[in-house]
């Protein structure tokens, strides 16, 4: 049995230290321990327990307390706590009580110091003071005996402390002791021995002036508060310092008075990890920590699992030679994930630096001051892992140059204004693949898939690597298949001591409920990025909420729950979630289908409002003219998220929202040639086309057909528009019928079926007028005009129809509709021989399309202007315009636009005498027509190539290009069969 009294009273019960029952039991045990080995009379025990008013049955009460105490200390047979008249005796070896072991260690230390062995004395006295855990008998009622014993032990502790400092002074630990003694003298201001030792520590540290100042201040305090002078020993020391007595100089041979090192310099860094793909950031952090002239502080921040600790330890081990006085390391989150208090962290550091526990101040500011004093003028690296806040780490920063601090944090510690901040991102794909596939054979591409499924997050990648090399080993192919299941992915990314979910859960526990709700909302939608405007609306629907949402999202970004995704085209900052964070939040804070439905509806409203202000209308999306310059930038910013929203709406059965969102976005997609996004929305709508009620199916089919037409998928466009037509007829949907006819008009025109296109355009116009849809009727009239304009006998009527449609488009602010009318006027006026008017119409079309931001329309206008220049004989202007059209179409990846531009540019080149170039352009056009499935135009182009080659052979490559054009079937006539250049249905 062992007992501890130097702090709370405790008993060792063979496995652990435990407190002793009630206060009365602790008072009884303390009374017996104070006189251990001696008989303590019953009367004395009674007085200690009840004072001057003992109970009437005091003997019985004492006997009962003794019995309870025996049970508490495991002495039920009474062999240790025995009854001896006139009282009780505790039979223990002195070594079983910490107070006796303390006095024995002090005696050994004093003996060593007297014999001149200062280092042994220091070790023994440090060991002695380490027995103290707090004030003696700290939790025992303050009886007379306890108070007397506690005071006696405290005096012994202070005497031992002074003796230990004497030994440390003899070992040359002056700077360390100067800082410690500053705290001790403030705590015990009238203990002259401590003032003497402080003066000696300062003097031997080379701080003579500071030592003399300490005496002056001490004397003033003694005189002012006690009315006496300091003792003779202190005054004598002062005089010796004034006289620079050489006997006061450094007495520790071979010691450095500028250092306060313990026997061994602290080297607390855990083993260095293997690091992959971090060369650049390693160099950046290393450069920061090795700056001279200041005390560098570098904060490495990033999301959970990104490898901050691994980077910090790798850099710290590399820099060990630069910090010879040692390296301190601490994880500022305790084992139960609670933040470590600064007071506790300082205690760990100071003990590592040689300050005994008994000498540690209880106040955090005092302890921090001691820490800075100990660290002064030393070259040490301090690594603070998993820092939580500025408040936590400020007390742990040294105060002078020489040392450096590196810390890791899951959030940006913006309050550390003098610190350098380094953001650690996920690994590059190559580095991620190297981390999981190094030293093993895997099927091609599997490692890349696994790395992508892990989001290139180092923690997730290390889990995969551990499973691949563990027992039983799993192949990367097997792990890939498991990771594809989003519901199980986080479960798969877990092994003992490494778990993505656990790592994220630590930070999640610190979030407020509003922050969790925002993340739940963001994670619920299948979108790649958000703006604060969208999140503000989703949270409250109140536009002013955008500012509040921005602040909240910036805060979450600083804590690395979100990632900054740049600035959108609308000027708003955008935010995104890492894929694994999204999965974690969905599992932890599910938003629910109702919330998701509300969010989708909000996005539909925003898209509807933006579509109303676009310079183009299509598929009946015309909700009134609005002058809103933010509409196009909004779509530019959101274009990449729209397909995911459509797909999610379909998955949730929100078919109407899905179709509406795709319709509103389609006008933008056509304007910006965003065919990738348009096609993705069409693919997402396939279940709607298969299952929805007829009107929605017809709308979805018309939308898909328009996308197919714009992407030159003519057969599919024709099939879908005819299917929509048949459904509309079967269910009496006049509006749907009109839209299907409109798409068919453009398809037939592109295919060169002019009579059919003319018929379809007329029928479409009639249906739109029947349902009172003036906007779509105007588009049908424009399509009719473009069809008629290709036939000389209808050219004049075509121009009239185009002007009627244009009037409606002008009134309603539809720039693209006006541009389409200009195209019809161009063709009609050309057929009427008015080539100057035709040129003006083409130039007007370019102007309108530039205003609308429609680069594809600009390319069409450039090509039409080139044709007009050819008719006017302005060959150089024609060549420039057609070259510009070709370049624009190539940039827009418009295959049909490229083919047409090549054909017409070949004529311009030929008429300029560039015969070889002309033949090459026409050959390239033939290949383009083949890719488009237009074998008729390909055949005609190849025939012209052959005819052109024969003519060149007859007159020579530079034999007069203008002459070659005379009587030759001009190549650009191959392009004169399409009634419209874009899908404006």
PARO-284634 format. One record per residue (C-alpha): x, y, z; residue in one letter. Coordinates in steps of 0.5 Angstrom, whole numbers, plus 500, padded with zeros to 3 digits. Layout:
<recs>
XYZA...
</recs>
This chain:
<recs>
500500500X503507498X500514500X501521497X500527501X504532497X497534493X491531494X491525499X491519495X492511496X495506491X490500491X495496487X493499480X492506481X491512485X485513488X482519493X480517500X472516501X469522506X472528508X472525515X476519513X481523509X482528516X483521520X488518515X492525515X492525522X495518522X500519517X503526520X505521526X506515522X509509526X507513533X501512537X495517536X491518542X483517541X482524544X487527539X483524533X477526536X479533537X482533530X475530527X470534531X474540534X472542541X465539541X466532540X459528540X457524546X459517544X466520541X469513543X464509538X464515533X472514533X471507532X466507527X471512523X477507524X473501521X471505515X478507514X481500514X476498509X478504504X485502505X484495504X486493511X480490513X484485518X487491522X494489521X497496518X492500522X492497529X489499536X494501541X492504547X491509548X489510541X491507534X498506530X499506523X505501521X508503515X515504512X517511511X518510504X511508503X509516504X511521498X513526503X518522506X521520499X521527498X525529504X530523503X531526496X532533498X537530503X541526498X541532494X544537499X549532501X551531493X552539493X556540499X561534496X561539490X557534485X552539483X550535477X548529481X545534486X541538481X538531479X536529486X533535488X529535481X526528483X525531490X520536487X517532482X513529488X509535489X503535485X500541489X499544496X500538501X494535504X490539499X483536499X484535507X480539512X484544515X485541522X490544527X495538525X494538518X495546518X501545522X504539517X502543511X506549513X512545515X512541508X511547504X517551508X521544506X519545499X521552498X528550502X529545497X527549491X532554493X537548494X535546487X536553484X543553488X545546484X542549477X546555478X552551479X551547473X551554469X543554467X543562469X538564463X533559465X534560472X533568471X526567468X524562473X526566479X522572476X516568477X518565484X520572487X514575485X510569488X514570494X516577495X519577502X524571501X531574501X534567499X530567492X532574491X539573492X539567487X535571482X541576482X546571482X543568476X542575472X549577474X552570471X548571465X552577463X546582466X550585471X545592470X539587471X542584477X543591480X536593478X533587482X537589488X534596488X527594487X527589492X530594497X525599496X519594497X522592503X523599506X516601503X512595506X516592512X520598514X527594514X533594510X534587506X538582510X546582511X547577506X543580500X546587501X553584501X552580495X550587492X556590494X560585491X557586484X558593485X565591486X565586480X568581485X571575480X569570485X561571483X563570476X561563472X563557476X560552472X566549467X564548460X558551461X555556456X552562460X547564455X543557454X539554459X539547457X537541461X542536461X539533454X536538449X529537447X528533441X520531441X519530434X515524432X518520426X518523420X513520415X514519407X512525403X510525396X508531391X510536396X517539393X514546392X511547399X516544402X521549399X516555401X516553408X523551409X525558406X520562411X523558417X530560416X529567415X534571419X533577423X526576426X523570429X519567423X512564424X509559419X502557419X500551414X493550414X488546410X482541410X482535414X486529412X490534407X497532410X499538414X502534420X506530415X509536411X510539418X514533421X518532414X520540414X522540422X526534421X530537415X531543419X534540426X541542424X539549424X536549431X541545435X538547442X532543441X525542438X519542441X512539439X505538441X499536438X494542441X488537440X488532446X486525445X479526446X479531441X478537446X483543445X489543449X489549454X495554453X497553460X497545460X501546453X506551457X507546462X509541458X514545454X517548460X518541463X522539457X526545458X528543465X523547469X520543475X513542476X513545482X516551479X511552474X506558475X499557475X497563471X497563464X500569463X506568468X507561465X508564458X513570461X517564464X517560457X519567453X525568458X527561458X527561450X530567450X536567445X536560444X535557437X529552437X524550433X517549436X512545432X505546434X500541431X493542430X492549432X485551434X485558435X490565435X488565443X491558444X497559440X499566442X502564449X506559446X510564441X517565443X519573444X526573441X529572434X533565434X527560434X522559429X515556430X511552425X504550426X498547423X491548423X485546420X483554419X486560417X489563423X488570420X489574427X496572427X498578423X506577423X505570421X506567414X501563411X501557407X495553404X496546403X491543397X490536395X495532391X496533384X494527380X501524379X503525386X496521388X497515383X505515386X502515393X498509392X501505387X508505388X512499388X506495385X503492379X496495377X492495371X493501367X488507369X486503376X490507380X488514377X481512378X482510385X486517386X480521383X475517387X479519393X479526391X487526391X486527399X493524402X489521408X484517404X490515399X494513405X488508407X487505400X495504400X494501407X489496405X492494398X498492402X495490408X492483410X488480407X491485401X486488397X487489389X486496387X481494382X477491388X478498392X476502386X469498385X468499393X469506392X464507387X459506391X458513394X454510400X460506402X466510400X467513407X466506410X472504406X476510407X478507414X483503417X485503425X488509426X486512420X479514418X477520413X470520417X473521424X478526421X472530419X468529425X473532429X472539426X465538425X464538432X466545433X461548428X455552430X448549428X447555422X454553419X452545419X445547416X449551411X453545409X448541409X444545404X450546399X452538400X445536398X445539391X449536385X453542383X460543383X460550386X456555389X455563389X453566396X447569392X445562391X446560398X443566401X437565397X437558399X437559406X432565407X430567400X431574402X436577397X439581403X441575406X447574400X452579405X450574411X451568406X458571404X461572411X459565413X461562407X468566407X468563415X467556412X472557407X477559412X476553416X477549410X470546410X469549403X474551398X475558394X473556387X475563384X470569382X464567377X463571371X458575375X463578379X461573385X466569389X464562388X465556393X466548392X466542397X471537396X467530394X469527401X467533405X460533401X459525402X461526410X456532410X450528407X451523412X452527418X447533416X442530411X438536408X432532406X428531399X423537401X429542402X432539396X426540392X425548395X432549393X431546386X425551385X429557387X434555382X429555377X426561379X433565378X434561371X427564369X429571371X435571367X433568361X427573361X433578360X437575355X438577348X435571345X428567346X427560344X422554346X417559348X421562354X419569353X416572360X417579358X422584356X427586362X433590362X438586366X445586365X447581370X443576366X448573361X454574367X449570371X448564366X456564365X457563372X452558373X453554366X457548369X452547375X446547371X446540368X447537375X441540377X437538371X439531373X438531380X431534379X429528374X432523380X427526385X421526380X421533379X420533372X417539371X423543374X428539370X424541364X423548365X430549368X433546361X428550357X431557361X438555360X437552353X437560350X443561354X447555351X445557344X447564345X454562348X455555344X455551350X453545347X457540352X452543357X446543353X447536351X448534358X442537360X438533354X442526357X439528364X432529361X432522357X427519363X423524363X422523355X420516357X416517363X413524364X406526362X405528354X406535355X412535359X415529354X413534348X417540351X423535353X423532346X423539342X428541347X433535345X431536338X434543338X440541341X441536336X440541330X445546333X450540334X449538327X446531329X440532324X438525323X437525331X434532331X429530325X427523329X426527336X422533333X417528329X416524335X414530339X410532333X406525333X405526341X402533340X397531335X395525339X394529345X392535342X397540344X397545339X403549342X407543342X405541335X408548333X414547337X416541333X414544326X419549328X425545329X423540323X423547319X430548321X432541320X429540313X432547311X439544313X438538309X436542302X429540302X427547301X420545299X419541305X422547310X417552306X411548308X413546315X415554317X408556314X404550318X409552325X407560324X399558323X400554330X403559334X398564331X393560333X395559340X397567341X404566342X407572338X414571340X414564337X410566331X415571330X421566329X417562325X416568320X423569320X424561319X419562313X423568310X429565310X426559307X423563301X429568301X433562297X428562291X428568287X421568285X419568293X425573294X421579295X416576299X421573304X424580305X417583307X416577312X423578315X421586316X415584319X418579324X424584325X419589327X416585333X423583335X425590335X419592340X421586344X428587345X430580342X437581338X438574336X431574333X433581329X439578327X436572324X431577320X438580317X440574315X433573311X434580308X441578306X439572302X433575299X436582297X442578294X437574290X434580288X441583285X441588291X448586293X450593297X443592301X445584302X452587305X449592309X444586312X450582313X454587317X448589321X447582323X454582326X453588330X447585333X450578335X456582338X451586342X448579344X455576345X453571340X460569337X457564333X452569330X458573328X461568324X455567320X455574319X462574317X461569312X455572309X459579308X464575305X459572300X457579299X464582298X465577292X458579289X461586289X468584286X471586293X476580293X481582298X475584303X472578302X478574303X479577310X471577312X471569310X478568314X475571320X469567319X473560319X477562325X471564329X468557327X474553329X474557335X467555337X468548334X462549329X463543324X458546319X460553320X467551318X465547312X461553309X467558311X472553307X467553301X466560300X474562302X476557297X472561292X475568294X482564294X481562287X479569284X485572288X489567284X491563290X489556286X493551290X490554297X483554294X484547292X486545299X480549302X475545298X478538299X478540307X471542306X469535303X472532309X468536314X461535310X463527310X463528318X457532318X453526314X452531308X454526302X451530297X455536299X461532300X460529293X459536290X465539293X469533290X467534283X469542284X476539286X476535280X474540276X478546279X484541278X483540271X483548270X489549274X493544270X491548263X493555266X498553271X497554279X498562278X495562271X489568273X485566279X479571276X479567270X478560273X472563277X468565270X464559268X466555274X460553279X462557284X463553291X459557295X453555292X454549295X452552302X446556299X441551301X440552309X434557311X437559317X444558321X442557328X436553331X432559333X426555334X
</recs>
